[in-house]
């Protein structure tokens, strides 16, 4: 394969060669995502997340269920404890503990995104999935909106966050995965899909590598080559993620 690539590079223009390489990497990434990532997401993990598929295969009896059914409740309980510790802390400890709340909430937020099948009450790949998934993503957005108040008025915000998380845990435990909060979420923009984010990450890597190699093949002066490559990589990332991603990263 290396010999063929070397021969191709010797008989084609550098621009055409790197276009071939970029196109090939894109096709490989798309095929890998379609035949590996998607089946893995739909199939095997469901056996361990409390979905109806897990209930059928593991065969719970009585009050027993796959352990992952209870994972969100445990994560939320831990998060509420962290909120209480931050609310009662003083001095610099209050600053540090309050600032850690968004990062500590990430596991619970990921579980909430999957609540519609983790609870084991919704059949696999039904029409209800779209509605429940959208609701869960709106709940995540609502939590993010509340977290913005941690840096302006932490006391009331911590208490409100703990109350929201308690409501979410209760609704999840009751199987009410389509009504995790009482808030009016009609005007709330759902947070982006995790699958879409992973596909965007793959596209960003492929385009960045292709753009860097393409720029390097232009035989630019060494004095400016590094700057051009860096600017090209940043331009590709901005094209894929948008300028809002930089604002979000700085906020975190």
Helices and strands as residue ranges (DSSP letters): H 2-11, H 14-32, I 33-37, H 38-42, G 44-48, H 52-58, G 67-70, H 71-88, H 91-113, H 115-118, H 128-147, G 148-151, H 154-173, H 194-216, H 222-241, H 244-251
